[in-house]
Amino acid sequence: MRGYLQEKIVTFVMNLSISPQRIIYLIRHGESQFNIEDRVGGNPDLTERGRRFAESLHEFFKQDLVGTEVKILTSTLKRTIQTA
């Protein structure tokens, strides 16, 4: 494990009080307009490919987590909200 942010994330997740049956999924946002322009940062919308990724995630969780309470945490960036 290298890097300040990676260490902070691992420490946070390890200190969560979770039951043995709870699973935590860490997922990056779908492809954004800046990804295809090779730009970093900003607050762009998802591309069509990013929206298809979000729809695929929805289908996966709908099938995998039937009857389970789901909580989604995301940043306030458009691309992450659109993915969630």
N, C-alpha and C positions, 0 to 999 in steps of 0.2 A: 504494500500500500504506500503510494507516494502522493504527496500533495496535501496542502492544507484543507481544501474543500472536501476531498475524498475522505480524509481522516475524520472531519467533522460529521459527515453524513453517516459513516460507519458507526461512530460513537453514538449519534442520535438514535439510529435504528437499533443498536444493541441495548440501549437503555429504555426502549419502549416496553411497557408492561403488556405483553401479549400472551394469549393462551396458546397452547400447543397446536390448536387447530386454525389459528389465524395466519393467513399468508399475506405478505406485503409484496406488492408488485411495484417495481420502479421502472417507469416507462418514459422515454423521451417523446417529445412532440413529433407530430408528423412533419413531412417535408414542407418547408415554408418558402415563400417567394425568394427570400434572401439566400436560402440554401442553393437554389439553382443559379443564382447570380454570384455565388461564391463570396457572399458578404456575411459578416458576423455582427450580432447585436440587433438593435432596432426592435420594432414591434410589427412585423409583417403578418399578413394572413397566410393561411395554409394554401398550398397549391391543390389542384385536383387530385394529384397523387397523395398528398397529405390528408385530404378529406376521405379518400378511399381507405387509408390506413386507420383513420379514426372509426370508420364504419366497421372495419374488420375487427378492431378492438371491441367495439360494442357487441358484435356477434359472438366473439370469444367469451366475453364475460357473461353474456346472457345465457350461454349454454353451460359454461363451467361453474357458474355461481348461482344456480337456481335455488331460490329460497334462502339466500344468504344476504345479510345486511352488508351493504357495500358503502364505503366512504371514500370519496375521491378528494385528494388534496392537490392543488395546483397553484402555480404562480398567477399573477394578474396579467401576464402577457397574452395577447390575442391567440397566438399559435397554440399555447398550452390549454387555454380555455376551449378553443375549437376542437382540439384533440380529445379533451375530457368529455 
